[in-house]
Amino acid sequence: MPILITGGAGYIGSHTCVELIEAGHEIVIVDNYQNSDPVALEKVSEITKQKFKIYEVDLLNFDDLNLVIEENDIEAVVHFAGLKAVGESVELPLRYYSNNITGTLNLLEVMEKHNVHHLVFSSSATVYGTPKLVPIKEDFLLSATNPYGRTKLMIEEILNDVYASNDKWSIALLRYFNPIGAHENALIGENPNGIPNNLMPYITQVAVGKRDMLNIFGSDYPTSDGTGVRDYIHVVDLAKGHLKALEKVKSISGIEAYNLGTGKGYSVLEVVEAFEKVSGKKIPYKIVDRRPGDIAECYADPSKAEKELGWKAEKGIEEMCADAWRWQERNPDGYL
């Protein structure tokens, strides 16, 4: 029975598709390509030597989504689809609430209609807001500092209510930290539209000559070098976490949250240094003002995922940087 992947052409989605296929799963993909590229799915097929069904469907279109699940005997869903830029969410909150929450409600209604109750949800460490302590555990108080984060938090609350109403549901809430890197063969990687919102694609675009300089937002945080500290995780490790979570939800009912991170924080300057070491490229940068809502440090306690899912991040920061650079160097203009 196939696994439905919403947003399968995206950065994390495409890497997860590779892991699922290579583990022997049949997949069906829906994506509206609003912040992804269909070429990514051609590359997934090239990597895996497998064909799979792809539907250009928006989750806001209930009837089209319903037709996809009617046509395929879906066993479980991995739900990535959604708008994801923090800054844009502050400027366009209604768009984010409408898209992310309504799309998920439509998905849940269609799943319920067709008696599909296994779900892996792409959540985010943003649901922890500004944590009082690090490392962050799953039972910490939840809050959010921007509309994007609040959509993730609201969806988590909706999913808890859904399980409370029907204990047939089995749901994994995967709270990502900061995914970077790319598949080792450089056929798929992070391909942001416009100016990157995240650190690594900005660094790689500077290295490849697309941008003049890296802006570092703040150097006066209470950290080792004054720059913000984050938990960076290789996207392939993250994708493998979805595979483990899928195995879990297929074997047991309930709802559980899991941190997917390495448990180690790196500052912005430490990431720049690691990238320069593996790429041989000098990254010019300038210090600018802090961004509103940014916090000093954020990194995971991933022990629950290791204990309950049998998952642990394996790749280090230099391998993350090397794979990200290999992707960018071979694909200077992204997917063409």
C-alpha positions, -999 to +999 in steps of 0.1 A: +000+000+000+014+034-009+024+063+013+010+097+004+036+125+006+022+161+006+048+186-005+071+159-018+089+181-042+102+204-014+137+203+002+129+179+030+101+162+011+123+152-018+150+138+004+124+118+024+110+104-009+144+090-017+147+073+017+112+059+016+117+044-019+150+030-010+134+013+020+109-004-003+079+019+001+056+028-028+049+065-027+023+089-042+031+126-042+009+157-041+025+192-045+013+225-059+049+237-066+043+270-049+077+269-031+092+238-048+102+226-082+089+196-102+125+190-114+133+178-079+109+148-084+126+140-117+159+139-097+143+116-071+134+092-098+169+094-113+185+086-079+161+057-070+156+044-106+119+043-097+087+059-111+059+071-089+026+089-092+027+127-089-004+149-087-002+187-090-028+193-063-033+221-038-044+209-003-069+238-003-088+220-031-107+194-011-122+176-042-089+171-059-072+159-027-102+135-022-097+121-057-061+113-051-069+092-020-098+076-038-076+065-067-049+051-045-051+027-016-032+049+008-018+034+039-003+064+056+005+101+051+037+121+055+026+158+056+052+184+046+030+208+025+028+243+038+042+278+036+074+281+057+091+316+056+091+332+091+096+367+078+069+364+052+045+350+077+048+382+098+039+402+067+012+379+054-003+362+085-037+356+070-022+338+040-002+315+063-032+307+086-054+301+056-029+279+037-013+259+064-043+253+087-071+250+061-049+227+040-042+204+069-079+204+079-088+193+044-062+166+045-074+152+079-110+152+067-101+133+035-080+108+056-109+103+080-133+098+051-111+070+037-102+055+070-065+064+068-053+071+103-015+070+102+002+104+099+037+118+102+035+156+106+063+180+097+063+203+127+091+226+138+112+237+168+095+270+164+067+256+186+091+261+216+091+299+211+119+313+233+130+284+255+142+292+290+167+263+289+187+243+265+188+215+254+151+215+245+129+186+256+096+176+241+077+184+273+088+220+274+062+247+274+050+254+239+046+289+224+055+306+192+069+340+182+056+344+147+026+333+125+045+305+108+054+290+142+018+295+154+004+275+124+026+246+134+016+249+170-021+251+161-019+221+138-002+201+167-032+211+189-057+201+162-039+167+158-041+161+196-079+169+194-083+145+164-066+117+184-087+124+215-119+120+193-108+088+177-081+066+191-076+048+158-053+076+149-015+072+151+004+105+147+040+115+150+048+152+154+084+157+142+099+190+155+128+198+132+157+220+142+178+234+113+181+211+083+211+218+060+231+198+035+220+178+004+220+143-010+256+131-015+252+128-052+242+165-055+211+158-076+188+172-050+194+200-025+180+232-010+167+254-037+151+285-022+131+310-042+146+345-041+168+356-012+174+327+011+158+329+045+182+303+060+219+305+068+234+276+047+219+284+013+229+321+018+265+309+025+266+287-005+252+314-028+279+337-016+305+310-022+293+304-058+292+341-065+255+347-066+256+371-036+283+395-025+283+390+013+267+372+041+247+393+066+251+380+102+222+392+123+237+402+157+270+396+174+260+405+209+242+374+220+253+356+252+271+329+233+308+319+228+313+343+199+282+365+202+264+350+172+233+329+174+236+292+181+214+266+164+211+228+161+220+220+124+210+186+112+218+170+078+187+167+057+194+130+050+195+123+087+162+142+090+147+122+061+157+090+078+139+102+109+106+103+089+112+067+079+116+056+115+085+077+125+065+061+098+074+026+110+063+037+145+029+051+136+021+020+115+027-003+145+009+015+173-019+041+179-014+073+198+002+107+193+038+116+202+062+145+196+099+140+187+128+164+184+149+157+153+182+174+159+218+165+167+218+178+203+247+201+196+246+238+188+269+257+164+272+294+162+268+313+129+306+320+128+314+283+136+292+272+106+310+298+084+344+285+096+334+248+089+321+257+054+353+276+046+374+246+057+356+221+035+350+243+005+382+263+004+361+294-002+364+326+019+329+338+029+329+376+034+304+388+059+292+418+078+275+421+112+240+437+110+213+443+136+195+414+152+163+402+136+132+406+157+122+374+174+156+357+170+169+340+201+204+334+214+206+296+213+184+267+204+194+231+203+176+198+209+176+170+234+170+142+208+171+113+233+134+105+230+137+099+193+167+076+198+149+057+226+114+054+210+122+055+172+157+040+171+169+071+153+200+092+158+216+119+136+249+106+123+264+133+101+286+161+115+288+198+106+317+194+081+298+167+062+267+189+062+287+218+048+305+197+022+273+182+008+256+216+007+286+231-012+287+201-036+250+207-045+254+244-050+287+241-069+271+217-094+238+235-095+247+272-093+213+283-104+193+256-086+170+233-106+169+240-143 
